[in-house]
Every structure is written in structure tokens, then in C-alpha cells.
Amino acid sequence: MARPLIIAHRGASGERPEHTRAAYELAIEQGADFIEPDLVMSLDGVLVVRHENEIGGTTDVAARPEFAARRATKTVDGWPVTGWFAEDFTLAELKTLRARERLPELRPANCAFDQEPILIFEEVLDIAAKAGVGVAPELKHPTYFAGLGLPMEAAFVAVLERRGLTGRDAPMLVQCFEVGALEQLRGRVATPLLQLVAAFGGPFDRSALSYATMTTAEGLGRIAAYADWIGADTALIEPSPGAPTALISDAHAAGLKVAGWTFRAENVFLPQGDRIGEAPAAHGRLRERLARFAGYGLDAAFMDQPRYRPSPLGGEGGPSGPDEG
């Protein structure tokens, strides 16, 4: 049984604050094949690596009195969001902030690494190139940023062209939940593209389209016209342990590879049958869960803890010992 490619979700975000150099370097140490940066835009049009454009939950900006007046409420993809937003800061200002753990109650040990600066996309590309691993960037809210006069696609393609990453063999997997951004990119680069799909809702830029429709056999065929992969919520692949849907086989029949998101070790993120004990932060049977998905034909897995990757033969693999460790 082939091992799925391991995409370190925001780096080794289960063990270091997400999207930091420490998280990416640890993920590479742990054997990740790709590292994943989420991309948003700065006021001066630079691609910045943050989970969302609201940065209050992942930086120390709330403790910085010089930026207090920039707290705002905005509508992002139809939802009101209050906080501080990357697009209201120049890159120079963002570089004065420090990243912090997004889930401190669940992952308190990560807080010891809360002093790292925010990265830009090209810095993550440098980390990956030095280590010889791939990069799986996600474009966050491209329609929203276009409405602010900050078109992400143009800035993104400029980086790919500058770095020689526009070919089909580029060590990259470009993700987005929106359809239009990927269609636009397909017209400009041959870089592998991945359409993200969730268990509920639909892409913000296609109000008449649902993810449920997109993941039918017919819908997957339409995705294959502009993308090479789908990135599916694990609930779409395995609604309950040991009971897979036909999504992977249908996607493969359409010529698409499948990545599943997100595999996390903590009990709180696992289905009941994969948990060990009752403590939400305790680690459950993540390797066994991954091995099941590998058996279904999964091509790649987004993971917060890459050290729990399965071996190529479906054994325990990796340096970390039992899952509950």
C-alpha cells in the first residue's frame, strides 16, 4: 500500500505556532513532502503567510498599543469579522509583529515558541527549496482581496514566474476554495492546482454552486477541466470509521488526485473510534486513521503532526513512537 504524500498543514502546527519558520523546519525534520502556507495580502500588495487576514488570533497585534486604532469589523466572504486585518498593515509593520499559538488551551507547549516574525510567501519558498520539499500554498479570500484592489492572482503568478515555478513539474500544489481564482491561474500557469471542497456550503465566488454538487461524478469532471487535484474534508471521504464513500474512486475516474484535510492527533479532532481516553488534548490513533485512508486510495494528507505519517507499507513509520505519546 503506497503512503499518501504528507502535506504539513501550516507546518508542524500541532507542535509549533502555525506558519512560523520553526513549524516548517520541524515539519521537514519529521518527513513532510510538502509544507503549506496560507496566503493573504498586506496593504502594499505582498503575499503574507497567515491562516486568515484577521491576524488578532495568530499574532501579538492586540497587545501593541500603536495599532489599537486599527481594530475594525469587516465583512469577509459574507460574514462579519472583528479584529485586525493584514490588508490594513504594510509589510514593514507586519514584520514588527510576532506570531503566537492560535490554540493555546489545546496546545500550551507551543506557546514557548511565540516570538517568531511573520513570514512572506517567498520566505517559505526559500525554506522549502533549501530542504528539497514541495510547497502547497492556499489563496485565502481572493474575491475579497480583489474588491480591495489587491488581486492575489496577479501577485501570486508574479512570484511563480520570478521563481521558475510555472511548469507542470513545479514542486507545488496551489489550493483555493474559490473556483474563479483557480480557473484564472490555469489560464496563466501549468503549476498543479487543487480545488478545495468542504462538507457543507459552496465556493464564495459561485453562489449557485455547492460542494455537494461539485463532488458528484459530473461535478468532479467539471473540476478536472481546470484542476489536477481536489482537497476534501475527511468527512466527505469517511463519514464514519471504516465506511468510506465513493469520492476517491470517483475523483480518480475523473482524472483527479485526492488530498484529505485535516488529520490532527488530538482526541478533540478525531472520531470516537479513533480516540484514546477522554482528554481532548490527548493524542489518539492517528496513524491507524491515516492507514485506513491510504487503503481507500488517498493520494495526500494534510497533517498538523507529520511525525505520525504512516510508513509506505502501512506500518507505524516515523520517529515518534506510539500515537498516544
N, C-alpha and C positions, 0 to 999 in steps of 0.2 A: 504493500500500500504506500503510495507516494505521500510524502509530507507536504501539506499546504505551505506556500510561501508565508512567511511571518512578516506582517507589517506592524511595526512598533507604533502603537496608537498614541500620537503626541510624544513619542519617545517611550521610555520605560516609565510611563506616567503613574503606574502603581507604586513606584519606589522612589521617584524624584518629582519635583514640581513639573507639570507638563510644559512642553515646548521650550525647555531650557537645554543648554549645552550638556549639562550633567545628565538629563534624561535621555538625550540622543546618544551620548557616548556610552552610557550604561546599556542601552538597548543594543548597540552594536557589539559590545562585550558579550552580551547574552545570546548573540547569534541571530539577530533580526536580519532579514533580507532587504527590507525597506524601512525607512523612517518617515513618519508622517507629520508634516507641518500644516496647520490650518492657516489660511491667509486672509488678512483684512487689509485695509488701506489707511495710511497716515494722511494727514492734511495736505502734505506735499507730494502725495502720489506714490509712496513707496510701499511695497508689499511687506507687511509686518506679520510676524508669526504669533497669533493669539487664537484661542478657542472661539471667541466671539469678538465683535467690535466693541461690545461693552467690556471694559477692562477692570472694573472695580473688583470683580471676584477673583482675578488672577494676578493683580499687581498691588503695590502699596500706594496707589494713587489716592485712596481715601484718607490716608494719613499725611498727605502732602498739602499743607495749608495754601501754598502758592497756586494750587489747582482747584481749590474748593469751589470757586465760582463756575467751573466748567461742568459741574454736575447738572444733568439735564434729563428730561423724559422725551424719548423719541419713539416713533412707530417703526418697527423693523419687521418686515415681512408680515404686516398686518397686526402685530402685537405691540402694546405699549411696554417700553423698557426704560427703566430709570437707572442712571449711573453715569459713568464717564466713558467716553467713546473715542476709539483710536483715531477716527477721522477728524477730531477736534484738536489733535496734537500734531506738531511737526515731528519728524523723526528724531531730531535733536532733543526735543522734550521727552519723547517716549524712551529714549536711551538713558534718561536720568532716573527712570522708574526701575523697580526691582520686582521680578516675578515672585509669586507666592503660591503655596499649595491651594488648589481650588476646593479640596475636600478634607480640611484639617481634622474634622471629627473622626472621619473614617481612616485617614492615613496620616496620623500625627507625626510619625517618624520623618515624613517628607519635609516637615517644616524646618528641619535643621538645615535645609538647602535653599532657604528662602531669600538668598541675596544675589541671585544671578540677574544680569541685564536681559532685556527683551531682545530677541533675535530678529533679523530680517531674513527674507527668503533666501537671498544669496549666501548668507552665512550658513544656513542649513545645507545648501548645495555644497559648500566647501567641506563641511563635516562629512557628508556622505561620500564625496569624491575622494577624500583622503583615506577613508576606510574601505572604499570599493563596494558600497552598498547602494541600493536604489532609493529614490525619493517618491513619496506618494502625496503630493500637495492637494489640499482641498480648497477650492474657491468658495468663500463664505459670502452669501448675500450679494451676488453680482448685480442683480436688478436694483437693489437698494443703493449700492455704490454708484451705479450708472446715473441714478437720479440725483446724486450729489455732484455730478460732473467728474467722477473718479472711476472711469471704466477699467475694471480689473483685467479684462481680457487683453487689452492693449498693453498694459504694463507687464502682464504675465508673458505674453508672446515675446516682448522685447527682451526679457530675461532669458527665455529659452533660446532665442536667436543669438544673443550675446554669448551664451554658454555652449552652443552647439548641441542643443537638446531637442531638436525639432524632428528627428527621424523616428521611424518605427522601432528602431533598436535602442532608442534612448532608455537609460535605466530609470524610468519614470512611469508613474501611473497617476494621471490627473483626474481628480474627482470633483463632482458637484452634484447637489440635489436638483438644481435647476437644469432644464433641458437646453434653453437657448444659448447659454454660455458654452456648453459642450458642442453644440452644432456650429457655433461661431469658430471655436477652436479647430474643429475638424476641417473647416474650410481654409485654415491657415497653417496648420502643422500636422505632421503624421504621428506625433507622440501618442502613445497609448492612452485612451480615455476610459473613464469608469463612471457610469451613471449610478448614483446612489438612490436607493429606494427604501422606504420605511414601511412599517406595518400598518400605519394609518396615514391619512391625508394625501397630499399630492404636491407636485413641484409648484413653488410660489409663482413662477412665471407662466404657468399653464393652468389657469383656474378651472378649465373644463376637464382636466386630466387627473386621474387618481393613480396612486401607486398600485392599487389593486388591479386596475386596467393595464398598467404598464407591465405587470408581472404575469399576465396571461401569455399563452404561446404566441398569440398575434402581437401583443404589446412588446414582447421580447424581440420579435422580428423587426419591429419598428426601431427599437433601441439599437439593434445591430447595424442599422444604416449609418449611425454616426459614432457609436462607441464600440469598444472592444471587450469591456467587462461590465458587469453590474456589481454593486456593493450592496448586499442585502442585510437588513436587520435579521439577526439569527432566528427571531420568531417566525419569519417567513419561510425559513428552511426547516426548522424543527419546532413546531408549536408545543410539543411535549417530548420529554426524553425518549429516544428510540422510535419516534413516529415521524419520520421526515415527510415533507411534501414532495411534489414533483418539480419544484422550482429549479434545482440544479440540473436535472436531466433536460428540462425544457429549455433552459438557457444554453446548455451545451448544444442542443439540437439546433438552436438559432445561431450558433457560432460565437457565443459569448462565454467568457470565463466568469467565475463567481467568487467574490470575496465576501466573507461574513463579518458583520460587526455587531457588538464589540465583545470580545472574550476577556472577562475580568475574573480574577481569582477569588475575590471576596464573596462570602455567602450571600450578601445582600443582592448581588448581581446574578446569582445562579438559580436555576430552577431547583425546586425542593429536593429532587432526587440526586442532585449533584452537590448538595451541601454537606459539610461535616460539622456537627454540633449546631448550636443556635446563635452564637455570637456573630453579629452582622459583619464584623471586620475579619473574622477568621477565614482562612483560605480553604476552599472546598476542592472538589475533584475536577479541576480544570483540565488536566491532561486527558482524563477519560472523556470529558466532553469534546475536546478537540479531536480525539481519536475517532469518536462517533462521526463527527462532521467530515473528517478525512475519508471515512468509509462511505459517506454519501457522495464523494467526489468533489468536495470543496477545493478550490484552487488556491485560495489565500485566506488568511485570518488576521483581522485587526486585533491586536492584543495590548493590554496595559502592562502585562508582565511577560515579556518574551522568554524569560527563563523557563517557563512552563511549556515551551514548544515540544510537540511530540517528535520522536525520532522518525527517520524515514520508514522504519519497519513497524511503527505504531507502538514502540516501547516507551519507556519513560523519558529517555533522552535529556540532554541539558545538564547543567552542573548543580542543580539546586536541591536534589533530594526529593522527598515526598511532598505532595501538593499541600498538605496541611502545615508545612514548615514556614 
